[in-house]
Amino acid sequence: MKVVITGAAGFIGRALCKELSESCDVIALTTNPQGAEAVLHKSVHIIHWDGKTLGNWQQHLDNADALINLAGENIASKRWTNARRKKILKSRIDCIKVLFEAVKNAKSKPKVFIQASAIGFYGTRREEKLVESSTAGTGFLADVCKSVENSAAQFDSLGIRTILLRTSLVLGKNGGALPKLIRPFKFFLGGPIGSGTQQVSWISLADEIAAIKFLTQNTGLSGPFNLASPKPVTNKEFCSILSEILKRPCWLPVPVFALRLFFGQMADEALLASQDVYPEKLLRAGFHFQYPDLSGCLKKS
């Protein structure tokens, strides 16, 4: 099986490449080959591209079984200025556009196209259990996800099975959000964010990778899928479980005004957002979570 992955050097991409390289021929399209070589398994074929224009890289799409697009500017790395917002959206749309042109030109097209999206699609919804058929929300993240998913839909016109990954907070070792969440606890400063009543939807890195692999291999599946544990928790519960595992106190709530002052709009849409997301389609398709409970996930991580 031949799989082409963009964004392969990221937190999810690295783990996905490692898992798939055991049984597949994995090709990583990257804007930074030297950096990718330092973090990817040696069996992964690293190919340079700029994420915007066609080039020699597109020949690697011929006869590919799957094309998985995880590329895009990091959403949470900096404050959302107007320029930052444009860069976040443009980086994703440019990738999809150029991949579509490359696939359209390919003699033997990939059998499945998998596009990274996020549960940000739903916006903040405190009193609603969110499944794949739930309507889109409002806000910057929701707008980005809607634009990404609408752009990815054009692959359907090529007769290619298309999957949209609405991923929640991914928890795992050596990357992602977990080290940032742990850091305050190590200095005895851990505590809930704001009131702590907001719902936190999450997924272990192991289940994220297993779900992507599952969706790649099951040819009857298409459309959006919520990649989230079936057991979300409140932010207060999340902090309490983390506190117990780390053997550190959980007592100092992070004030909302400070978050808004420091992060701006990102505070409300990412840190204070409440989303009770349920993986209805994934469970109905027969996927089994290895870590459905937060405690087990964090102990493993």
Rosetta silent file (secondary structure, phi, psi, omega in degrees, C-alpha in Angstrom):
SEQUENCE: MKVVITGAAGFIGRALCKELSESCDVIALTTNPQGAEAVLHKSVHIIHWDGKTLGNWQQHLDNADALINLAGENIASKRWTNARRKKILKSRIDCIKVLFEAVKNAKSKPKVFIQASAIGFYGTRREEKLVESSTAGTGFLADVCKSVENSAAQFDSLGIRTILLRTSLVLGKNGGALPKLIRPFKFFLGGPIGSGTQQVSWISLADEIAAIKFLTQNTGLSGPFNLASPKPVTNKEFCSILSEILKRPCWLPVPVFALRLFFGQMADEALLASQDVYPEKLLRAGFHFQYPDLSGCLKKS
SCORE:     score description
SCORE:     0.000 S_00000001
   1 L     0.000  134.409 -178.914    0.000    0.000    0.000 S_00000001
   2 E  -110.776  124.469 -176.949    1.314    3.441   -0.963 S_00000001
   3 E  -126.305  129.981  176.247    0.350    6.437    1.218 S_00000001
   4 E  -106.900  129.045 -175.649    1.257   10.095    0.616 S_00000001
   5 E  -127.220  129.525  169.449    1.131   12.364    3.692 S_00000001
   6 E  -102.077  156.484 -175.499    1.488   16.137    3.986 S_00000001
   7 L    68.796   27.443 -172.266    2.218   17.710    7.370 S_00000001
   8 L   -70.648  -21.938 -177.377    4.107   14.518    8.171 S_00000001
   9 L   -88.412   -0.468  178.033    6.615   16.165   10.518 S_00000001
  10 L   -77.657  178.887 -176.546    3.903   17.446   12.889 S_00000001
  11 H   -57.046  -50.702  179.188    2.782   15.823   16.126 S_00000001
  12 H   -73.918  -41.583 -177.962    0.105   13.636   14.512 S_00000001
  13 H   -58.805  -42.118 -179.924    2.012   13.211   11.252 S_00000001
  14 H   -60.291  -47.013 -178.630    5.105   11.752   12.937 S_00000001
  15 H   -67.138  -37.464  179.823    3.086    9.120   14.773 S_00000001
  16 H   -66.539  -43.725  178.402    1.049    8.313   11.664 S_00000001
  17 H   -61.056  -42.098  179.984    4.155    7.862    9.511 S_00000001
  18 H   -62.181  -43.977 -179.344    5.711    5.581   12.115 S_00000001
  19 H   -66.806  -48.101 -175.223    2.579    3.414   12.296 S_00000001
  20 H   -72.793  -28.507 -177.268    1.961    3.191    8.547 S_00000001
  21 L   -66.351  -15.793  177.715    5.617    2.652    7.601 S_00000001
  22 L   -71.340  -22.824 -177.460    5.449   -0.790    9.224 S_00000001
  23 L  -134.666   -4.486 -175.376    3.127   -2.029    6.482 S_00000001
  24 L  -129.324  161.312  169.382    3.020    0.685    3.800 S_00000001
  25 E   -86.996  109.101 -173.715    5.249    2.631    1.451 S_00000001
  26 E  -104.806  127.910  177.062    4.994    6.106    3.046 S_00000001
  27 E  -116.425  124.574 -178.361    5.863    9.293    1.169 S_00000001
  28 E  -105.545  120.783  172.747    6.053   12.547    3.139 S_00000001
  29 E   -91.559  123.330 -173.857    5.579   15.863    1.319 S_00000001
  30 E  -142.912  148.168  175.749    7.294   18.550    3.375 S_00000001
  31 L   -84.409   -9.877 -177.803    8.429   22.150    3.108 S_00000001
  32 L  -134.770   77.808 -177.026   11.402   21.345    5.360 S_00000001
  33 H   -56.671  -39.641 -178.449   13.117   18.093    4.274 S_00000001
  34 H   -64.279  -43.295  177.798   16.031   18.515    6.671 S_00000001
  35 H   -65.768  -38.376  179.993   13.721   18.958    9.634 S_00000001
  36 H   -65.957  -38.791  178.949   11.579   16.032    8.513 S_00000001
  37 H   -61.006  -31.298 -177.490   14.604   13.751    8.251 S_00000001
  38 H   -74.261  -22.333 -174.039   15.416   14.489   11.881 S_00000001
  39 H  -118.478  -14.829 -176.769   12.012   13.349   13.195 S_00000001
  40 L   -96.610  154.548  178.115   10.624   10.792   10.732 S_00000001
  41 L   -59.734  143.281 -173.507   11.345    7.059   10.529 S_00000001
  42 L   -64.359  -18.324  179.748   14.191    6.300    8.136 S_00000001
  43 L   -80.884  -10.247 -179.549   11.930    4.176    5.920 S_00000001
  44 L   -77.609  132.087  177.807    9.747    7.217    5.067 S_00000001
  45 E   -84.924  118.589 -175.164   10.481    8.746    1.646 S_00000001
  46 E  -100.580  122.914 -177.475   10.838   12.515    2.111 S_00000001
  47 E  -123.803  134.058 -179.362    9.920   14.739   -0.839 S_00000001
  48 E   -81.152  138.658  168.615   10.138   18.536   -0.930 S_00000001
  49 L  -150.035  166.159  179.966    7.167   20.701   -1.892 S_00000001
  50 L  -104.744   -1.242  178.135    6.110   24.252   -1.059 S_00000001
  51 L    74.834    9.132 -176.159    2.440   23.515   -0.392 S_00000001
  52 L  -135.405  -30.679 -173.691    1.348   26.047   -3.014 S_00000001
  53 L  -127.951  152.444  177.026    2.588   25.157   -6.480 S_00000001
  54 L   -68.954  153.649 -179.738    2.769   22.104   -8.707 S_00000001
  55 L  -170.097 -165.665 -178.120    6.160   20.471   -9.187 S_00000001
  56 H   -62.372  -21.987 -178.692    8.032   17.210   -9.481 S_00000001
  57 H   -59.696  -28.198 -171.978    6.467   16.064   -6.215 S_00000001
  58 H   -67.561  -19.127  178.373    3.141   15.417   -7.923 S_00000001
  59 H   -63.247  -23.188 -177.929    4.470   12.317   -9.713 S_00000001
  60 H   -75.711   -9.574  177.424    4.391   10.535   -6.349 S_00000001
  61 H   -80.189  -21.130  177.585    0.587   10.720   -6.289 S_00000001
  62 L   -61.454  131.087  178.605    0.333    8.291   -9.196 S_00000001
  63 L    66.676   15.167  175.456   -0.783    4.868   -7.976 S_00000001
  64 L   -74.812  140.060  176.229   -1.116    6.092   -4.386 S_00000001
  65 L   -79.742  -33.794 -177.727   -3.722    4.239   -2.368 S_00000001
  66 E  -145.515  143.866  172.687   -4.281    7.166    0.000 S_00000001
  67 E  -121.195  118.779 -176.017   -3.522   10.876    0.193 S_00000001
  68 E  -117.283  116.198 -176.558   -3.650   12.288    3.736 S_00000001
  69 E  -104.552  105.434  178.433   -3.465   16.070    4.130 S_00000001
  70 L  -109.918    6.179 -172.553   -2.470   17.204    7.627 S_00000001
  71 L   -75.014  152.432  176.545   -0.706   20.399    6.506 S_00000001
  72 L   153.893  148.440  178.560   -1.515   23.871    7.761 S_00000001
  73 L   -58.948  137.999  179.746   -0.175   26.720    9.873 S_00000001
  74 L   -59.851  124.998 -175.746   -0.271   25.989   13.619 S_00000001
  75 L   -74.260  -35.998 -170.011   -3.460   27.516   15.014 S_00000001
  76 L  -102.082    7.671 -173.573   -2.400   27.871   18.648 S_00000001
  77 L   -79.482  -24.220 -177.272    1.226   28.963   18.368 S_00000001
  78 L  -144.034  163.111  176.248    0.608   32.745   18.287 S_00000001
  79 L   -61.795  146.178 -176.652   -2.039   35.370   19.037 S_00000001
  80 L   -84.422   83.358  169.100   -4.635   35.744   16.271 S_00000001
  81 L   -76.941  170.537  177.697   -3.837   39.039   14.602 S_00000001
  82 H   -59.732  -41.544  179.572   -5.578   39.761   11.294 S_00000001
  83 H   -65.223  -37.794 -179.641   -2.411   38.742    9.444 S_00000001
  84 H   -66.689  -42.241  178.177   -2.204   35.546   11.492 S_00000001
  85 H   -58.249  -46.103 -179.519   -5.817   34.638   10.729 S_00000001
  86 H   -61.966  -40.056 -179.109   -5.208   35.062    7.002 S_00000001
  87 H   -67.104  -40.528  179.195   -2.064   32.919    7.170 S_00000001
  88 H   -61.238  -46.764 -179.024   -3.846   30.121    9.051 S_00000001
  89 H   -70.974  -47.100 -175.775   -6.645   29.943    6.492 S_00000001
  90 H   -61.851  -39.393 -178.850   -4.518   30.510    3.391 S_00000001
  91 H   -60.375  -35.540 -179.142   -2.003   27.806    4.304 S_00000001
  92 H   -77.541  -45.916 -177.790   -4.812   25.237    4.409 S_00000001
  93 H   -67.038  -40.046  178.134   -6.708   26.334    1.321 S_00000001
  94 H   -59.620  -43.171  179.454   -3.526   26.636   -0.772 S_00000001
  95 H   -60.936  -46.731 -177.966   -2.565   23.052    0.122 S_00000001
  96 H   -63.974  -43.032 -179.053   -5.972   21.677   -0.812 S_00000001
  97 H   -60.660  -46.639 -176.757   -6.056   23.595   -4.111 S_00000001
  98 H   -73.048  -33.056  175.517   -2.655   22.408   -5.282 S_00000001
  99 H   -65.653  -39.169  178.243   -3.309   18.822   -4.165 S_00000001
 100 H   -62.229  -44.408  178.968   -6.577   18.862   -6.126 S_00000001
 101 H   -62.794  -41.432  179.955   -4.782   20.042   -9.272 S_00000001
 102 H   -65.543  -42.937  179.427   -2.111   17.373   -8.827 S_00000001
 103 H   -66.916  -38.368  179.127   -4.668   14.610   -8.274 S_00000001
 104 H   -61.435  -33.814 -179.229   -6.692   15.805  -11.250 S_00000001
 105 H   -84.389  -13.695 -175.666   -3.576   15.440  -13.416 S_00000001
 106 L   -68.812  139.721  179.235   -2.609   12.028  -12.021 S_00000001
 107 L   -70.832  -42.891  177.143   -3.005    9.069  -14.373 S_00000001
 108 L  -120.944  105.047 -170.062   -3.924    6.728  -11.528 S_00000001
 109 L   -79.344  153.707  175.438   -5.619    8.713   -8.785 S_00000001
 110 L   -58.262  147.973 -179.044   -5.531    7.979   -5.027 S_00000001
 111 L   -77.513  -27.643 -178.866   -8.412    5.816   -3.835 S_00000001
 112 E  -142.871  140.437  173.896   -9.089    7.978   -0.771 S_00000001
 113 E  -115.242  124.109 -179.306   -8.394   11.584    0.197 S_00000001
 114 E  -115.862  121.314 -176.174   -8.270   12.318    3.941 S_00000001
 115 E  -114.120  129.331  176.892   -8.394   15.951    5.033 S_00000001
 116 E   -71.518  129.202  170.659   -7.615   17.242    8.518 S_00000001
 117 E  -130.844 -155.843 -178.732  -10.354   19.387   10.042 S_00000001
 118 E  -160.974  164.252  178.034  -11.256   19.912   13.715 S_00000001
 119 H   -71.473   -6.143  171.109  -14.104   20.023   16.194 S_00000001
 120 H   -57.153  -19.415  175.820  -13.717   23.779   15.986 S_00000001
 121 H   -51.004  -35.047 -173.094  -16.237   23.283   13.160 S_00000001
 122 H   -86.235  -11.133 -174.556  -19.009   23.210   15.782 S_00000001
 123 L    66.467 -166.017  178.591  -18.078   26.394   17.645 S_00000001
 124 L   -90.655  122.472 -178.020  -18.932   26.629   21.360 S_00000001
 125 E  -138.667   95.434 -171.320  -22.093   24.693   22.275 S_00000001
 126 E   -71.751  -33.303 -171.111  -22.519   24.176   26.024 S_00000001
 127 E  -110.040   16.940 -172.269  -25.809   22.264   26.150 S_00000001
 128 E  -129.000  133.016  172.901  -25.626   20.113   23.017 S_00000001
 129 E   -81.288  122.860 -171.419  -24.082   16.724   22.261 S_00000001
 130 E   -99.309  119.625  175.862  -22.331   17.254   18.931 S_00000001
 131 L  -116.402  176.094 -173.450  -22.361   14.527   16.280 S_00000001
 132 L   -60.968  -26.002  179.333  -21.296   14.623   12.660 S_00000001
 133 L   -85.254   -4.325  178.171  -24.746   15.744   11.508 S_00000001
 134 L   -65.567  149.359 -177.800  -24.746   18.748   13.866 S_00000001
 135 L   -72.271  161.548  177.562  -24.679   22.144   12.183 S_00000001
 136 L   -70.805  153.297  178.178  -21.571   24.293   11.966 S_00000001
 137 L   -94.726 -161.391  179.441  -20.951   26.891   14.638 S_00000001
 138 L  -122.563  162.435 -179.817  -19.722   30.472   14.469 S_00000001
 139 L   115.707  173.032 -177.339  -16.365   32.106   15.054 S_00000001
 140 H   -61.986  -48.740 -178.416  -12.941   32.083   13.434 S_00000001
 141 H   -62.995  -41.015  177.942  -12.190   28.384   13.994 S_00000001
 142 H   -62.055  -41.458  179.709  -15.607   27.353   12.722 S_00000001
 143 H   -64.974  -40.339  177.628  -15.106   29.494    9.615 S_00000001
 144 H   -62.252  -47.442 -179.101  -11.686   27.953    8.965 S_00000001
 145 H   -63.028  -41.642  178.577  -13.050   24.415    9.325 S_00000001
 146 H   -62.645  -43.308  179.293  -16.023   25.152    7.081 S_00000001
 147 H   -63.992  -41.782  178.603  -13.739   26.604    4.389 S_00000001
 148 H   -62.595  -47.351 -177.328  -11.392   23.614    4.632 S_00000001
 149 H   -68.291  -37.266  177.188  -14.210   21.083    4.396 S_00000001
 150 H   -65.359  -38.625  178.657  -15.891   22.911    1.505 S_00000001
 151 H   -68.170  -39.061 -179.515  -12.590   22.983   -0.398 S_00000001
 152 H   -67.978  -24.815 -177.125  -11.957   19.292    0.276 S_00000001
 153 H   -62.527  -20.837 -178.504  -15.408   18.401   -1.064 S_00000001
 154 H   -66.569  -18.998  177.652  -14.197   18.995   -4.629 S_00000001
 155 H   -66.332  -24.331  175.756  -12.314   15.679   -4.501 S_00000001
 156 H   -59.726  -34.772 -177.939  -15.719   13.997   -4.650 S_00000001
 157 H   -66.533  -17.646  177.639  -16.074   15.341   -8.197 S_00000001
 158 H   -92.958    3.675 -179.502  -13.052   13.229   -9.172 S_00000001
 159 L    76.776   23.149 -178.006  -14.744   10.090   -7.859 S_00000001
 160 L  -101.999  129.654  176.246  -12.385    9.890   -4.891 S_00000001
 161 E   -61.310  128.303 -173.756  -13.655    8.749   -1.510 S_00000001
 162 E  -121.565  130.128  179.860  -13.214   11.731    0.818 S_00000001
 163 E  -117.920  136.478  176.236  -12.854   11.693    4.607 S_00000001
 164 E  -113.961  121.117 -176.908  -12.902   14.765    6.879 S_00000001
 165 E   -94.185  100.901  175.199  -11.147   14.366   10.238 S_00000001
 166 E   -87.881   87.419 -171.450  -12.848   16.525   12.863 S_00000001
 167 E   -87.389  140.848  176.967  -10.149   16.051   15.456 S_00000001
 168 L   -94.258 -166.115  177.143  -10.454   17.027   19.122 S_00000001
 169 E   -62.652  119.690 -176.440   -7.661   17.767   21.621 S_00000001
 170 E   -97.199  125.595 -175.469   -5.007   15.097   20.947 S_00000001
 171 E  -113.733  124.002  178.810   -3.128   13.806   24.008 S_00000001
 172 L  -169.002  173.400 -178.201    0.155   11.959   23.748 S_00000001
 173 L   -70.792  151.938  166.390    3.840   11.970   24.648 S_00000001
 174 L    57.835   39.984  175.987    6.411   14.388   23.317 S_00000001
 175 L   156.738 -178.730 -179.519    4.200   16.940   21.642 S_00000001
 176 L    69.857 -154.560 -173.906    0.797   18.453   21.136 S_00000001
 177 L   -83.209  -23.146 -170.088   -1.034   20.195   23.968 S_00000001
 178 H   -59.676  -45.707  178.593   -0.263   17.842   26.862 S_00000001
 179 H   -57.964  -35.266  178.609    3.228   19.141   27.790 S_00000001
 180 H   -69.914  -34.240  179.205    1.789   22.689   27.960 S_00000001
 181 H   -72.421  -33.332 -178.412   -1.065   21.487   30.160 S_00000001
 182 H   -74.824  -33.250 -170.412    1.319   19.638   32.482 S_00000001
 183 H   -52.479  -48.103 -179.902    3.826   22.489   32.912 S_00000001
 184 H   -60.986  -33.904 -179.312    1.865   24.586   35.477 S_00000001
 185 H   -66.615  -34.147 -179.825    1.271   21.491   37.632 S_00000001
 186 H   -64.409  -26.257  179.129    5.000   20.802   37.813 S_00000001
 187 L  -102.611   18.188  177.327    5.416   24.231   39.419 S_00000001
 188 L    61.811   32.427 -178.656    2.445   23.681   41.776 S_00000001
 189 L  -120.350   15.391 -176.603    0.371   26.210   39.819 S_00000001
 190 L   -72.842  149.328  177.205   -2.138   23.867   38.214 S_00000001
 191 L   178.247  169.854 -178.903   -5.846   24.562   38.191 S_00000001
 192 L   -67.982  159.328  176.990   -8.958   24.796   36.030 S_00000001
 193 E   -92.343  119.987 -177.845   -9.377   27.381   33.299 S_00000001
 194 L    61.978 -133.001 -179.948  -12.011   29.918   34.270 S_00000001
 195 L   -72.472  -22.206 -178.412  -15.007   28.235   35.884 S_00000001
 196 L    77.988    4.827 -177.142  -13.816   24.814   34.728 S_00000001
 197 L   -87.520  -10.385 -178.201  -17.352   23.862   33.686 S_00000001
 198 L   -68.080  140.139  179.862  -16.620   23.829   29.956 S_00000001
 199 E   -75.436  133.754  178.246  -16.715   20.413   28.269 S_00000001
 200 E  -112.346  114.590  173.927  -13.360   19.170   26.948 S_00000001
 201 L   -94.465  135.753 -170.487  -13.462   16.688   24.080 S_00000001
 202 E  -146.575  167.635  174.205  -10.201   14.815   23.656 S_00000001
 203 E  -152.917  143.671  175.927   -8.611   11.751   22.058 S_00000001
 204 E   -71.802  151.429  177.462   -5.417    9.817   22.764 S_00000001
 205 H   -59.487  -38.666  179.886   -2.724    9.995   20.102 S_00000001
 206 H   -60.546  -42.496  179.898   -2.881    6.199   19.831 S_00000001
 207 H   -74.069  -32.594  175.092   -6.619    6.305   19.039 S_00000001
 208 H   -59.049  -47.678 -178.957   -6.176    9.241   16.647 S_00000001
 209 H   -68.321  -42.722  179.057   -3.691    7.221   14.600 S_00000001
 210 H   -62.201  -38.215 -179.849   -5.748    4.031   14.829 S_00000001
 211 H   -67.678  -42.310  178.376   -8.861    5.921   13.667 S_00000001
 212 H   -62.383  -43.253  178.088   -7.081    7.417   10.647 S_00000001
 213 H   -62.612  -42.940  178.611   -5.776    3.982    9.721 S_00000001
 214 H   -60.327  -44.984 -179.153   -9.268    2.503   10.205 S_00000001
 215 H   -70.190  -30.710  176.977  -10.837    5.148    7.949 S_00000001
 216 H   -66.605  -40.307 -171.701   -8.158    4.626    5.315 S_00000001
 217 H   -86.303  -24.662 -177.064   -8.770    0.904    5.132 S_00000001
 218 L   -91.101   98.981 -168.907  -12.589    0.787    5.334 S_00000001
 219 L   -68.963  -13.225 -179.657  -13.652    1.587    1.784 S_00000001
 220 L   -89.185    1.288 -175.632  -17.342    2.060    2.579 S_00000001
 221 L  -102.714  140.551  178.188  -16.740    5.084    4.829 S_00000001
 222 L  -157.784  168.720  178.125  -16.768    8.723    3.726 S_00000001
 223 E    87.244 -164.031 -177.626  -17.612   12.242    4.901 S_00000001
 224 E   -78.654  144.737  175.657  -16.897   13.843    8.299 S_00000001
 225 E  -136.165  130.096  175.098  -15.868   11.810   11.340 S_00000001
 226 E   -78.570  116.997  175.548  -15.489   13.078   14.904 S_00000001
 227 E   -97.951   87.224 -176.995  -12.143   11.912   16.258 S_00000001
 228 L  -152.477  145.290  174.503  -12.919   12.239   19.952 S_00000001
 229 L   -59.741  146.585  176.463  -13.254    9.887   22.894 S_00000001
 230 L   -72.637    0.930 -177.225  -16.878    8.956   23.658 S_00000001
 231 L  -126.686   76.014  175.310  -16.222   10.169   27.221 S_00000001
 232 L   -67.718  164.672  179.685  -15.526   13.919   27.327 S_00000001
 233 E  -133.579  165.311  171.094  -14.896   15.595   30.675 S_00000001
 234 E   -77.278  161.456  177.478  -15.247   19.079   32.125 S_00000001
 235 H   -60.014  -36.892  178.687  -12.125   21.185   32.331 S_00000001
 236 H   -64.636  -41.607  177.796  -12.310   20.890   36.123 S_00000001
 237 H   -65.905  -41.008  178.626  -12.447   17.073   35.876 S_00000001
 238 H   -57.249  -49.719 -178.719   -9.534   17.103   33.404 S_00000001
 239 H   -64.299  -37.660  179.974   -7.402   19.124   35.821 S_00000001
 240 H   -64.594  -43.378  179.356   -8.380   16.949   38.779 S_00000001
 241 H   -66.434  -43.098  178.473   -7.366   13.732   36.975 S_00000001
 242 H   -62.458  -40.539  178.726   -4.105   15.307   35.794 S_00000001
 243 H   -61.288  -43.090 -178.950   -3.420   16.526   39.333 S_00000001
 244 H   -65.298  -42.043 -178.720   -3.940   13.041   40.759 S_00000001
 245 H   -68.793  -40.470 -178.394   -1.643   11.393   38.216 S_00000001
 246 H   -82.424  -10.341 -176.378    1.113   14.005   38.623 S_00000001
 247 L    56.817   48.363  176.988    0.664   14.107   42.416 S_00000001
 248 L  -131.245  152.229 -178.742    0.442   17.873   42.330 S_00000001
 249 L   -69.716  155.420  176.037   -2.269   20.165   43.721 S_00000001
 250 L  -126.890   91.932 -167.961   -5.069   21.521   41.582 S_00000001
 251 L  -141.801  -13.873 -171.448   -6.080   24.728   43.279 S_00000001
 252 L  -110.915   93.673  179.847   -5.281   27.865   41.280 S_00000001
 253 L   -61.939  141.245  176.604   -7.962   28.723   38.681 S_00000001
 254 E   -83.737  119.234 -176.687   -6.699   30.652   35.658 S_00000001
 255 L   -67.595  139.011 -177.396   -8.689   33.915   35.529 S_00000001
 256 H   -61.575  -40.797 -176.646  -10.689   34.504   32.363 S_00000001
 257 H   -61.843  -34.996 -179.941   -9.701   38.172   32.090 S_00000001
 258 H   -69.184  -40.174  177.778   -6.001   37.222   32.027 S_00000001
 259 H   -62.480  -44.762 -179.241   -6.566   34.687   29.253 S_00000001
 260 H   -67.320  -35.012  178.814   -8.475   37.204   27.161 S_00000001
 261 H   -66.251  -40.703 -174.846   -5.838   39.851   27.781 S_00000001
 262 H   -84.256  -42.320 -172.771   -3.011   37.538   26.721 S_00000001
 263 H  -103.969  -14.010 -178.045   -4.630   35.438   23.977 S_00000001
 264 L    66.481 -138.059 -177.122   -7.448   37.628   22.686 S_00000001
 265 H   -59.808  -29.862 -179.789  -10.107   35.816   20.642 S_00000001
 266 H   -59.305  -32.286 -179.960   -8.155   32.559   20.888 S_00000001
 267 H   -59.244  -47.390 -177.214   -9.000   32.399   24.607 S_00000001
 268 H   -71.816  -36.754 -173.712  -12.751   32.184   23.956 S_00000001
 269 H   -90.042  -21.898 -177.522  -12.596   29.845   20.957 S_00000001
 270 H  -115.338  -47.168 -173.581   -9.835   27.480   22.062 S_00000001
 271 H   -87.915  -32.921 -176.832   -9.235   27.670   25.820 S_00000001
 272 L  -106.096   -2.315 -178.215  -12.722   28.497   27.111 S_00000001
 273 L   -64.107  144.490  177.714  -14.775   26.757   24.415 S_00000001
 274 L  -117.482  118.968 -177.188  -17.194   24.053   25.559 S_00000001
 275 E  -141.431  113.176  177.188  -17.749   21.155   23.144 S_00000001
 276 E   -97.473   86.110 -173.026  -19.369   17.828   24.019 S_00000001
 277 E   -97.365  134.301 -177.789  -18.384   15.928   20.878 S_00000001
 278 L  -121.252  132.028 -176.954  -19.449   12.332   20.312 S_00000001
 279 L   -83.086   61.107 -172.990  -17.865   10.003   17.680 S_00000001
 280 H   -56.871  -52.051 -176.004  -21.196    8.627   16.458 S_00000001
 281 H   -67.019  -37.322 -179.004  -20.145    7.586   12.945 S_00000001
 282 H   -64.693  -44.846  179.082  -16.838    6.098   14.069 S_00000001
 283 H   -67.537  -40.078  179.080  -18.483    3.905   16.697 S_00000001
 284 H   -63.229  -30.141 -179.991  -21.264    2.892   14.315 S_00000001
 285 L   -78.446   -9.294  176.353  -18.604    1.787   11.820 S_00000001
 286 L   103.080   12.302  178.840  -17.141   -0.584   14.427 S_00000001
 287 L   -75.311  139.476  179.359  -14.117    1.340   15.674 S_00000001
 288 L  -116.137  125.754  179.209  -12.990    0.461   19.217 S_00000001
 289 L   -77.702  131.801  175.666  -11.166    3.010   21.371 S_00000001
 290 L   -75.548  -33.712 -179.009   -8.068    1.762   23.156 S_00000001
 291 L  -129.721   77.966  179.260   -8.271    4.647   25.650 S_00000001
 292 L   -76.745  -21.251 -178.074  -11.900    5.780   26.065 S_00000001
 293 L  -103.434  137.780 -176.648  -11.245    7.054   29.625 S_00000001
 294 H   -61.398  -39.897 -178.650   -9.093   10.108   30.315 S_00000001
 295 H   -58.778  -46.658  179.440   -7.359    8.573   33.320 S_00000001
 296 H   -64.031  -38.495  178.737   -6.096    5.607   31.302 S_00000001
 297 H   -63.863  -47.438 -176.988   -4.968    7.884   28.489 S_00000001
 298 H   -69.373  -33.976  176.867   -3.023   10.229   30.767 S_00000001
 299 H   -65.157  -36.496  178.872   -1.392    7.383   32.688 S_00000001
 300 H   -72.576  -32.722 -176.547   -0.159    5.958   29.391 S_00000001
 301 L   -82.612    0.000    0.000    1.019    9.371   28.230 S_00000001
